[in-house]
Amino acid sequence: MPDQDTDNEQLPEGLLRALKAVDAAPPVITATIDRTLADMAVGHFGTRRATWKRHGGWALAASVALVAVLAVQLIGPPSGVADVPYADLNRSGRIDIADVLALARAERPGVTQADLDAFAMRVVSLDAGGVR
């Protein structure tokens, strides 16, 4: 793209007048206009009842929550969580990072890297002074 002189003094006078005519300050919303709009919104939406205030809204929400809790209890934890044994896998008498490594070496089906990371975070503490 060739260099073009963008100095306003080189633009045609008609174009400058047209640009200056279009360049106007944006309208300002005054406190009176703001109050009027707020009153209009209250008038429009004030007659509506909230969804939860309708007849049976809270009962519906409580029943949905109850069904969700029961479903989680019956189905159990998400897959992979119950499969990861946070236990002393190398039989050293302590649950430590060596157990995480033993689990990684065992390559059990269903054990993901996220499971290994979670196990490692449970057994390793950098700010507990070496005591967990």
MIDO-330126 format. One record per residue: residue in three letters; x, y, z of N, C-alpha, C in turn. Coordinates in steps of 0.2 Angstrom, whole numbers, padded with zeros to 4 digits. Layout:
% MIDO-330126
ALA;X;Y;Z;X;Y;Z;X;Y;Z
...
This chain:
% MIDO-330126
MET;0004;-0006;0000;0000;0000;0000;0005;0006;0000
PRO;0004;0011;-0005;0008;0016;-0005;0007;0021;0001
ASP;0012;0025;0003;0011;0030;0008;0006;0035;0006
GLN;0001;0037;0010;-0003;0042;0008;-0003;0048;0014
ASP;-0003;0054;0012;-0003;0059;0016;-0010;0060;0020
THR;-0010;0059;0026;-0017;0059;0030;-0018;0065;0033
ASP;-0014;0070;0032;-0015;0077;0035;-0021;0080;0033
ASN;-0025;0082;0037;-0032;0085;0036;-0032;0091;0031
GLU;-0026;0095;0031;-0026;0101;0027;-0026;0099;0019
GLN;-0024;0093;0018;-0024;0090;0011;-0030;0087;0008
LEU;-0035;0086;0013;-0042;0084;0011;-0046;0089;0007
PRO;-0050;0087;0003;-0055;0092;0000;-0059;0095;0005
GLU;-0061;0102;0004;-0064;0106;0008;-0071;0103;0009
GLY;-0075;0100;0004;-0081;0097;0005;-0081;0091;0009
LEU;-0076;0087;0009;-0075;0081;0013;-0074;0083;0020
LEU;-0070;0088;0022;-0069;0091;0028;-0076;0093;0032
ARG;-0080;0097;0028;-0086;0099;0030;-0091;0094;0032
ALA;-0091;0089;0028;-0095;0083;0029;-0093;0079;0035
LEU;-0087;0078;0036;-0084;0075;0042;-0086;0078;0048
LYS;-0085;0085;0048;-0086;0089;0054;-0093;0089;0056
ALA;-0098;0089;0050;-0105;0089;0052;-0107;0082;0055
VAL;-0104;0077;0053;-0106;0070;0056;-0103;0070;0063
ASP;-0097;0073;0064;-0094;0072;0071;-0097;0076;0076
ALA;-0102;0073;0080;-0106;0077;0085;-0105;0073;0091
ALA;-0106;0077;0097;-0105;0074;0103;-0111;0069;0104
PRO;-0110;0063;0108;-0115;0058;0109;-0120;0061;0114
PRO;-0126;0059;0113;-0131;0062;0118;-0130;0059;0125
VAL;-0131;0064;0130;-0130;0062;0137;-0136;0060;0140
ILE;-0136;0055;0144;-0142;0053;0148;-0142;0056;0155
THR;-0146;0061;0155;-0147;0065;0162;-0150;0061;0167
ALA;-0150;0063;0173;-0153;0060;0179;-0161;0059;0178
THR;-0164;0064;0174;-0171;0064;0173;-0173;0059;0168
ILE;-0169;0058;0163;-0170;0053;0158;-0169;0046;0161
ASP;-0164;0045;0166;-0162;0039;0169;-0168;0037;0174
ARG;-0171;0042;0177;-0176;0041;0182;-0183;0039;0178
THR;-0184;0042;0172;-0190;0041;0168;-0189;0033;0165
LEU;-0183;0031;0163;-0182;0025;0161;-0183;0019;0166
ALA;-0181;0021;0172;-0181;0016;0178;-0189;0016;0180
ASP;-0192;0021;0180;-0200;0021;0181;-0203;0017;0176
MET;-0202;0018;0170;-0205;0014;0164;-0203;0007;0165
ALA;-0197;0005;0167;-0196;-0002;0168;-0199;-0005;0174
VAL;-0200;-0002;0179;-0204;-0004;0185;-0211;-0005;0183
GLY;-0214;0000;0180;-0221;-0001;0177;-0222;-0007;0173
HIS;-0217;-0008;0169;-0218;-0013;0164;-0217;-0020;0167
PHE;-0212;-0021;0171;-0210;-0027;0174;-0213;-0028;0181
GLY;-0216;-0023;0184;-0218;-0023;0191;-0224;-0028;0192
THR;-0228;-0029;0186;-0234;-0033;0187;-0233;-0040;0186
ARG;-0227;-0042;0184;-0225;-0049;0183;-0223;-0052;0190
ARG;-0225;-0059;0190;-0223;-0062;0196;-0216;-0066;0195
ALA;-0212;-0067;0199;-0206;-0071;0198;-0208;-0078;0198
THR;-0203;-0082;0194;-0205;-0089;0193;-0206;-0093;0200
TRP;-0201;-0091;0204;-0202;-0095;0211;-0208;-0093;0215
LYS;-0211;-0087;0214;-0216;-0085;0218;-0223;-0088;0215
ARG;-0223;-0091;0209;-0229;-0094;0206;-0230;-0100;0211
HIS;-0237;-0102;0210;-0239;-0108;0214;-0235;-0114;0213
GLY;-0232;-0117;0218;-0228;-0123;0217;-0221;-0122;0215
GLY;-0219;-0116;0214;-0212;-0115;0212;-0207;-0118;0216
TRP;-0207;-0117;0223;-0203;-0119;0228;-0203;-0127;0228
ALA;-0209;-0129;0228;-0210;-0137;0228;-0207;-0140;0222
LEU;-0207;-0137;0217;-0204;-0140;0211;-0196;-0140;0211
ALA;-0194;-0134;0214;-0186;-0134;0215;-0184;-0139;0220
ALA;-0188;-0140;0225;-0186;-0145;0231;-0186;-0152;0228
SER;-0191;-0153;0224;-0192;-0160;0221;-0186;-0161;0216
VAL;-0184;-0157;0212;-0179;-0158;0208;-0172;-0159;0212
ALA;-0171;-0155;0217;-0165;-0156;0221;-0165;-0162;0224
LEU;-0171;-0165;0227;-0171;-0171;0230;-0170;-0177;0225
VAL;-0172;-0176;0219;-0171;-0181;0214;-0163;-0181;0212
ALA;-0160;-0176;0212;-0153;-0175;0210;-0149;-0178;0216
VAL;-0151;-0177;0222;-0147;-0180;0227;-0148;-0188;0227
LEU;-0154;-0190;0226;-0155;-0197;0226;-0151;-0201;0220
ALA;-0151;-0197;0215;-0148;-0200;0209;-0140;-0201;0210
VAL;-0137;-0196;0213;-0130;-0196;0215;-0129;-0201;0220
GLN;-0133;-0202;0225;-0132;-0207;0230;-0133;-0214;0227
LEU;-0138;-0215;0222;-0139;-0222;0220;-0134;-0224;0214
ILE;-0132;-0219;0210;-0127;-0220;0205;-0120;-0221;0208
GLY;-0118;-0217;0213;-0112;-0217;0216;-0107;-0211;0213
PRO;-0101;-0211;0215;-0097;-0205;0213;-0095;-0206;0205
PRO;-0093;-0201;0202;-0091;-0201;0195;-0086;-0207;0194
SER;-0086;-0210;0188;-0082;-0215;0186;-0074;-0213;0187
GLY;-0070;-0217;0189;-0063;-0216;0190;-0062;-0214;0198
VAL;-0066;-0211;0201;-0065;-0208;0208;-0065;-0214;0213
ALA;-0070;-0219;0212;-0070;-0224;0217;-0065;-0230;0215
ASP;-0062;-0229;0209;-0057;-0234;0207;-0050;-0233;0209
VAL;-0049;-0227;0211;-0042;-0225;0213;-0041;-0227;0221
PRO;-0037;-0232;0222;-0036;-0233;0230;-0031;-0229;0233
TYR;-0033;-0224;0237;-0029;-0220;0241;-0026;-0224;0247
ALA;-0022;-0229;0246;-0020;-0234;0251;-0012;-0235;0250
ASP;-0010;-0239;0255;-0003;-0241;0255;-0002;-0246;0250
LEU;0000;-0245;0244;0000;-0250;0239;0007;-0253;0239
ASN;0012;-0250;0241;0019;-0254;0242;0020;-0257;0248
ARG;0015;-0257;0253;0015;-0260;0259;0021;-0258;0264
SER;0023;-0251;0263;0028;-0249;0268;0026;-0246;0274
GLY;0019;-0247;0275;0017;-0244;0282;0015;-0237;0282
ARG;0016;-0233;0277;0014;-0226;0276;0011;-0225;0269
ILE;0007;-0220;0269;0004;-0218;0262;0008;-0212;0260
ASP;0012;-0213;0255;0017;-0208;0253;0017;-0208;0245
ILE;0022;-0204;0243;0023;-0203;0235;0025;-0209;0232
ALA;0028;-0214;0236;0030;-0220;0233;0024;-0224;0231
ASP;0018;-0223;0235;0012;-0227;0233;0009;-0224;0227
VAL;0010;-0217;0226;0008;-0214;0219;0011;-0217;0213
LEU;0018;-0218;0214;0022;-0221;0209;0020;-0228;0208
ALA;0019;-0232;0213;0017;-0239;0212;0010;-0239;0209
LEU;0006;-0235;0210;-0001;-0235;0206;0000;-0233;0199
ALA;0005;-0228;0198;0007;-0227;0191;0010;-0232;0187
ARG;0014;-0236;0190;0017;-0242;0187;0013;-0248;0186
ALA;0007;-0248;0190;0003;-0254;0190;-0002;-0253;0183
GLU;-0002;-0247;0181;-0006;-0246;0175;-0013;-0249;0175
ARG;-0017;-0248;0180;-0023;-0251;0181;-0028;-0247;0176
PRO;-0033;-0251;0174;-0038;-0248;0169;-0042;-0243;0173
GLY;-0044;-0237;0170;-0048;-0233;0173;-0044;-0227;0177
VAL;-0038;-0228;0179;-0034;-0224;0182;-0031;-0219;0178
THR;-0033;-0212;0178;-0030;-0207;0173;-0025;-0203;0177
GLN;-0022;-0199;0173;-0017;-0195;0175;-0019;-0190;0181
ALA;-0026;-0188;0180;-0029;-0183;0184;-0030;-0187;0191
ASP;-0031;-0194;0191;-0032;-0197;0197;-0025;-0198;0201
LEU;-0020;-0199;0197;-0013;-0199;0200;-0011;-0192;0203
ASP;-0013;-0187;0199;-0011;-0180;0202;-0015;-0179;0208
ALA;-0021;-0181;0209;-0025;-0180;0215;-0023;-0184;0221
PHE;-0020;-0190;0219;-0017;-0194;0224;-0011;-0191;0227
ALA;-0007;-0189;0222;-0001;-0185;0224;-0002;-0179;0228
MET;-0007;-0175;0227;-0009;-0169;0230;-0011;-0171;0237
ARG;-0014;-0177;0238;-0016;-0179;0245;-0011;-0181;0249
VAL;-0005;-0184;0247;0000;-0187;0251;0006;-0182;0251
VAL;0007;-0177;0247;0012;-0173;0247;0010;-0166;0250
SER;0014;-0163;0255;0012;-0157;0257;0019;-0153;0258
LEU;0019;-0147;0255;0026;-0143;0255;0026;-0139;0261
ASP;0020;-0137;0263;0020;-0132;0269;0018;-0135;0276
ALA;0018;-0141;0277;0016;-0144;0283;0022;-0146;0287
GLY;0028;-0144;0285;0034;-0145;0289;0036;-0153;0289
GLY;0034;-0156;0283;0036;-0163;0283;0031;-0168;0286
VAL;0026;-0165;0290;0022;-0170;0293;0015;-0169;0290
ARG;0012;-0175;0289;0005;-0175;0285;0001;-0179;0289
